[in-house]
Amino acid sequence: MAVNPRQPDFSNLTSMGVGGRPCEFYEPGSFEELHELLVALEDPFILGGGCNTIFPDGDFSRPVIRTKRLGRMHVEEDGRVYAEAGVNINRIIRQTVNAGLGGLEQLAGIPGTVGGGTAMNAGNGPDACFGKHITKLSVFSPEEGVVHTIKGSEVPWAYRHWNMPDGWVVLAIELELEPGDAAELKTEMERCEKRKGDNQPLREASSGCMFKNPEGGPSAGKLIQDCELKGWSQGGASVSDLHANFIVNGDRKASSGDVKRLMERVVAEVHERTGYLLEPEVVFAPDHALV
């Protein structure tokens, strides 16, 4: 098995930069190694880019498998794109835009990897979502211990979730994109990147948007801003002054508990003032229950 002897802590494995340390940490370099780990380990947590995942403080007893080394991808002339779970989403966007293939340019600036981006149906807003471009997936079913190939149309995509069975793991995907003008696609990609850079605290440690936008209501960021919660803090964590739906670990001294308690305070305040109950977009990695 591809065990990593360094046992790095979660502050270096996640974009928020908080959390304790995994008791077991693996980085498979091939599908064969990944499959071996998935079959052998009990209830492993799959970690991609760590952009929307927050681990608890202290030792984390579940084995952690990071897919970063599964980074093969290739772009076909007919617009088909193959990418393994560890491929960075922005790498796909740039390569397809440069190849004159359209569809992903409006997702520019989304962090993370193919595996996590697929499982959470990452996107910019409710319409520009990663899942809508996926035509085929290789997935591992822990109940059967086997790999399945399924069509993208078989996945019940939802807002920020792919709605597949718990424990299923994305191994690789295939997309089909349409030909376009490379210059125009690049302009749109750069526009989306600039908009993110102008409106989001990308230079600070964060997990991106913390809450989902309520269905049919104002955005989570607007609700938090209108409640005048920018600048609220808990320990080393604070609500961003630039974008209210970001919690930042500005000096990298926050704990996972700080982030969670601040989120709970924001949820309670917004609910009391507006009636909207915000739901997390980030994932708090559950550990095994202590007996």
VONU-581576 format. One line per field, with one value per residue (C-alpha): residue number from 1; residue in three letters; chain; y, x, z. Coordinates in Angstrom, 3 decimals. Example, Ala and Ser with C-alpha at 12.3 -4.5 7.8 and 13.67 -1.06 7.14 Angstrom:
num	c(1	2)
residuo	c(ALA	SER)
cadena	c(A	A)
north	c(-4.500	-1.060)
east	c(12.300	13.670)
up	c(7.800	7.140)
***
This chain:
num	c(1	2	3	4	5	6	7	8	9	10	11	12	13	14	15	16	17	18	19	20	21	22	23	24	25	26	27	28	29	30	31	32	33	34	35	36	37	38	39	40	41	42	43	44	45	46	47	48	49	50	51	52	53	54	55	56	57	58	59	60	61	62	63	64	65	66	67	68	69	70	71	72	73	74	75	76	77	78	79	80	81	82	83	84	85	86	87	88	89	90	91	92	93	94	95	96	97	98	99	100	101	102	103	104	105	106	107	108	109	110	111	112	113	114	115	116	117	118	119	120	121	122	123	124	125	126	127	128	129	130	131	132	133	134	135	136	137	138	139	140	141	142	143	144	145	146	147	148	149	150	151	152	153	154	155	156	157	158	159	160	161	162	163	164	165	166	167	168	169	170	171	172	173	174	175	176	177	178	179	180	181	182	183	184	185	186	187	188	189	190	191	192	193	194	195	196	197	198	199	200	201	202	203	204	205	206	207	208	209	210	211	212	213	214	215	216	217	218	219	220	221	222	223	224	225	226	227	228	229	230	231	232	233	234	235	236	237	238	239	240	241	242	243	244	245	246	247	248	249	250	251	252	253	254	255	256	257	258	259	260	261	262	263	264	265	266	267	268	269	270	271	272	273	274	275	276	277	278	279	280	281	282	283	284	285	286	287	288	289	290	291)
residuo	c(MET	ALA	VAL	ASN	PRO	ARG	GLN	PRO	ASP	PHE	SER	ASN	LEU	THR	SER	MET	GLY	VAL	GLY	GLY	ARG	PRO	CYS	GLU	PHE	TYR	GLU	PRO	GLY	SER	PHE	GLU	GLU	LEU	HIS	GLU	LEU	LEU	VAL	ALA	LEU	GLU	ASP	PRO	PHE	ILE	LEU	GLY	GLY	GLY	CYS	ASN	THR	ILE	PHE	PRO	ASP	GLY	ASP	PHE	SER	ARG	PRO	VAL	ILE	ARG	THR	LYS	ARG	LEU	GLY	ARG	MET	HIS	VAL	GLU	GLU	ASP	GLY	ARG	VAL	TYR	ALA	GLU	ALA	GLY	VAL	ASN	ILE	ASN	ARG	ILE	ILE	ARG	GLN	THR	VAL	ASN	ALA	GLY	LEU	GLY	GLY	LEU	GLU	GLN	LEU	ALA	GLY	ILE	PRO	GLY	THR	VAL	GLY	GLY	GLY	THR	ALA	MET	ASN	ALA	GLY	ASN	GLY	PRO	ASP	ALA	CYS	PHE	GLY	LYS	HIS	ILE	THR	LYS	LEU	SER	VAL	PHE	SER	PRO	GLU	GLU	GLY	VAL	VAL	HIS	THR	ILE	LYS	GLY	SER	GLU	VAL	PRO	TRP	ALA	TYR	ARG	HIS	TRP	ASN	MET	PRO	ASP	GLY	TRP	VAL	VAL	LEU	ALA	ILE	GLU	LEU	GLU	LEU	GLU	PRO	GLY	ASP	ALA	ALA	GLU	LEU	LYS	THR	GLU	MET	GLU	ARG	CYS	GLU	LYS	ARG	LYS	GLY	ASP	ASN	GLN	PRO	LEU	ARG	GLU	ALA	SER	SER	GLY	CYS	MET	PHE	LYS	ASN	PRO	GLU	GLY	GLY	PRO	SER	ALA	GLY	LYS	LEU	ILE	GLN	ASP	CYS	GLU	LEU	LYS	GLY	TRP	SER	GLN	GLY	GLY	ALA	SER	VAL	SER	ASP	LEU	HIS	ALA	ASN	PHE	ILE	VAL	ASN	GLY	ASP	ARG	LYS	ALA	SER	SER	GLY	ASP	VAL	LYS	ARG	LEU	MET	GLU	ARG	VAL	VAL	ALA	GLU	VAL	HIS	GLU	ARG	THR	GLY	TYR	LEU	LEU	GLU	PRO	GLU	VAL	VAL	PHE	ALA	PRO	ASP	HIS	ALA	LEU	VAL)
cadena	c(A	A	A	A	A	A	A	A	A	A	A	A	A	A	A	A	A	A	A	A	A	A	A	A	A	A	A	A	A	A	A	A	A	A	A	A	A	A	A	A	A	A	A	A	A	A	A	A	A	A	A	A	A	A	A	A	A	A	A	A	A	A	A	A	A	A	A	A	A	A	A	A	A	A	A	A	A	A	A	A	A	A	A	A	A	A	A	A	A	A	A	A	A	A	A	A	A	A	A	A	A	A	A	A	A	A	A	A	A	A	A	A	A	A	A	A	A	A	A	A	A	A	A	A	A	A	A	A	A	A	A	A	A	A	A	A	A	A	A	A	A	A	A	A	A	A	A	A	A	A	A	A	A	A	A	A	A	A	A	A	A	A	A	A	A	A	A	A	A	A	A	A	A	A	A	A	A	A	A	A	A	A	A	A	A	A	A	A	A	A	A	A	A	A	A	A	A	A	A	A	A	A	A	A	A	A	A	A	A	A	A	A	A	A	A	A	A	A	A	A	A	A	A	A	A	A	A	A	A	A	A	A	A	A	A	A	A	A	A	A	A	A	A	A	A	A	A	A	A	A	A	A	A	A	A	A	A	A	A	A	A	A	A	A	A	A	A	A	A	A	A	A	A	A	A	A	A	A	A	A	A	A	A	A	A	A	A	A	A	A	A)
north	c(0.000	3.561	4.806	8.232	8.103	11.890	11.841	15.527	17.512	18.897	22.491	21.603	19.418	21.800	25.319	26.487	25.396	23.984	20.594	17.936	15.021	11.762	8.572	6.879	8.739	7.237	8.672	6.008	6.558	4.347	2.978	-0.410	1.031	3.027	-0.022	-2.055	0.601	1.002	-2.745	-3.147	-0.109	0.317	3.487	5.612	9.343	10.396	13.724	15.626	19.159	19.867	23.047	22.503	20.027	20.871	18.221	18.228	19.239	16.472	13.010	11.792	8.050	7.276	6.438	9.244	8.594	11.595	11.290	14.038	11.656	10.368	13.176	11.810	13.615	13.969	15.996	14.443	16.361	15.433	17.307	14.355	14.908	12.151	13.090	11.130	12.066	14.020	16.383	20.036	21.450	24.677	22.639	21.090	24.480	26.029	23.115	22.859	26.615	26.640	23.754	25.771	23.645	25.465	24.674	24.992	28.573	29.927	27.649	29.360	29.960	27.039	25.305	21.613	18.382	16.277	13.829	16.426	18.716	15.852	14.655	18.174	19.207	22.301	25.449	29.190	29.744	27.267	27.021	26.779	23.366	20.809	17.803	18.945	18.350	14.867	12.052	9.065	8.215	5.434	4.962	2.541	0.929	-0.037	-2.387	-4.533	-3.757	-3.196	-0.380	0.634	2.730	4.815	7.505	11.093	11.040	8.322	10.638	12.561	15.837	18.430	21.800	21.156	17.388	14.428	12.433	9.057	6.457	7.273	5.934	5.827	7.179	9.006	7.502	9.229	11.073	11.791	15.052	16.076	19.714	21.739	23.481	27.237	30.217	29.902	33.676	34.262	31.360	32.718	36.162	34.660	32.510	35.542	37.568	34.895	34.685	38.469	38.601	36.034	37.862	41.173	39.833	36.950	36.815	34.499	35.547	34.331	30.786	29.746	26.936	29.056	29.675	28.327	28.136	27.087	29.734	29.220	27.989	30.832	33.391	35.869	34.511	33.355	36.117	38.811	37.460	37.475	40.917	42.405	41.109	43.097	40.065	40.911	40.994	38.707	36.524	33.450	32.762	32.993	32.685	35.628	36.442	38.056	41.813	41.255	38.471	37.622	33.968	33.355	32.578	33.204	31.976	35.221	34.701	30.882	30.636	29.430	25.985	23.798	24.462	28.215	27.828	25.552	27.775	30.881	29.144	28.150	31.754	33.038	30.465	31.357	35.112	34.930	32.609	34.847	38.001	36.714	33.333	31.690	28.642	28.480	25.062	24.404	24.030	22.917	19.384	18.737	15.401	13.025	10.873	7.499	7.810	7.233	4.337)
east	c(0.000	1.119	1.450	2.950	5.402	5.318	1.853	1.279	-1.253	-4.466	-3.285	-1.059	-3.617	-6.574	-7.063	-8.575	-5.393	-6.997	-7.432	-5.337	-3.470	-4.526	-3.495	-3.225	-2.477	-2.136	-1.344	-1.876	-0.062	-2.257	-5.779	-4.449	-3.034	-6.191	-8.397	-6.235	-6.611	-10.359	-10.867	-8.501	-9.275	-12.362	-14.346	-11.552	-12.041	-11.239	-9.433	-8.952	-7.600	-8.871	-10.601	-14.007	-13.124	-12.563	-11.141	-11.550	-8.785	-6.702	-6.003	-8.297	-8.797	-10.273	-7.679	-7.288	-6.617	-5.517	-5.964	-3.513	-1.108	-3.879	-3.280	-3.457	-5.584	-5.778	-7.855	-9.085	-9.636	-13.330	-13.862	-13.696	-11.636	-10.423	-9.272	-8.389	-9.663	-6.573	-6.486	-6.884	-10.105	-8.438	-5.870	-8.704	-10.276	-7.069	-6.144	-9.598	-9.870	-6.439	-7.622	-10.672	-13.180	-16.006	-18.167	-15.891	-14.686	-17.393	-16.092	-12.686	-11.277	-13.042	-10.461	-10.109	-9.795	-11.928	-12.956	-14.174	-15.538	-17.640	-18.933	-20.010	-21.041	-18.856	-19.839	-20.187	-23.808	-26.657	-26.336	-22.602	-21.955	-19.230	-21.542	-23.525	-20.467	-19.613	-20.665	-18.987	-17.634	-15.526	-16.660	-15.861	-18.716	-17.592	-20.555	-19.491	-15.780	-15.806	-15.417	-18.410	-18.547	-21.718	-23.104	-23.259	-26.978	-27.435	-26.211	-29.005	-27.059	-28.225	-27.026	-23.592	-24.084	-24.059	-26.549	-24.877	-24.701	-22.587	-19.070	-18.927	-15.610	-14.927	-11.897	-12.024	-14.397	-14.923	-16.365	-17.616	-17.101	-18.081	-15.659	-15.415	-13.231	-10.147	-9.668	-13.284	-13.162	-9.958	-11.523	-14.498	-12.234	-10.145	-13.305	-14.516	-11.112	-10.963	-14.447	-13.430	-10.196	-12.010	-14.769	-13.301	-10.459	-8.295	-5.081	-6.287	-6.734	-10.360	-12.585	-14.333	-18.056	-19.109	-22.881	-25.178	-27.413	-31.000	-33.311	-35.438	-33.991	-31.141	-27.618	-25.979	-23.404	-26.090	-27.968	-24.828	-23.803	-27.264	-27.129	-23.901	-21.834	-18.703	-15.787	-17.413	-14.724	-14.232	-10.710	-8.543	-11.439	-13.410	-16.111	-14.358	-14.705	-14.542	-17.117	-19.505	-19.885	-16.187	-14.698	-10.960	-8.065	-6.202	-3.150	-3.448	-3.979	-7.595	-8.638	-11.243	-13.403	-13.112	-14.417	-17.286	-18.414	-18.297	-20.411	-22.932	-23.149	-23.668	-26.401	-28.224	-28.004	-29.172	-32.016	-33.161	-33.087	-34.313	-35.949	-33.519	-31.654	-28.253	-26.815	-23.058	-21.481	-18.214	-17.794	-16.853	-15.084	-16.729	-14.429	-15.304	-17.558	-15.715	-17.108)
up	c(0.000	-0.699	2.861	3.361	6.301	6.801	8.373	7.518	9.513	8.073	8.256	5.272	3.510	3.393	2.094	5.408	7.173	10.314	11.932	13.606	12.098	10.401	12.189	8.789	5.559	2.069	-1.378	-4.049	-7.318	-9.497	-9.791	-8.701	-5.471	-4.840	-5.390	-3.002	-0.319	-0.806	-0.407	2.541	4.686	6.837	6.150	4.629	4.081	0.503	0.244	-2.997	-3.021	0.508	-0.658	0.914	3.654	7.314	9.654	13.430	15.816	17.344	15.977	13.187	13.520	10.091	7.426	4.889	1.202	-0.836	-4.615	-5.613	-7.385	-9.682	-12.158	-15.678	-18.247	-22.012	-24.426	-27.679	-30.910	-30.904	-27.613	-25.240	-22.110	-19.784	-16.281	-13.155	-9.701	-8.659	-11.656	-10.720	-12.190	-13.289	-15.207	-17.219	-17.814	-19.102	-21.342	-22.887	-23.431	-25.106	-27.289	-28.376	-26.459	-24.712	-21.709	-18.714	-19.106	-16.773	-14.039	-14.068	-10.628	-8.943	-6.753	-6.115	-8.019	-10.324	-7.603	-5.148	-7.867	-9.212	-5.837	-4.847	-8.372	-8.032	-9.864	-10.131	-9.173	-9.717	-13.518	-14.303	-12.718	-13.374	-13.471	-16.519	-18.743	-17.450	-19.773	-18.115	-14.660	-13.179	-9.587	-6.780	-4.853	-1.315	-0.818	-3.765	-3.725	-7.488	-10.011	-12.130	-15.284	-15.385	-17.653	-16.511	-17.310	-14.659	-11.915	-10.132	-10.079	-7.554	-6.336	-4.797	-4.605	-6.958	-4.809	-5.295	-2.476	0.563	0.276	-3.512	-4.787	-8.067	-9.805	-13.188	-15.488	-19.153	-20.455	-23.878	-24.841	-27.889	-30.287	-29.860	-30.585	-28.368	-28.076	-27.018	-24.570	-23.047	-22.645	-20.801	-18.631	-17.647	-16.942	-14.527	-12.857	-12.442	-10.973	-8.376	-7.615	-7.179	-4.954	-2.967	-0.397	-2.462	-0.736	2.652	3.908	3.493	2.282	-0.323	0.110	3.478	2.945	0.134	-1.377	-0.149	-2.887	-4.226	-1.830	-1.538	-1.740	1.463	1.122	0.845	3.852	5.993	4.748	5.305	8.863	9.237	10.189	8.191	10.575	13.143	14.677	16.807	17.961	14.845	12.369	11.000	8.460	5.499	5.034	1.274	0.798	3.618	2.608	3.312	6.686	6.669	8.754	8.235	10.422	10.229	13.984	13.875	15.054	13.430	16.484	15.904	12.357	13.373	16.266	14.083	11.441	14.111	15.326	11.768	11.101	14.313	13.698	10.083	11.025	13.862	11.732	8.369	8.848	6.412	7.735	6.050	5.208	5.021	1.602	3.188	4.500	8.117	7.937	10.435	12.534	14.015	17.032	20.293	22.310)
***
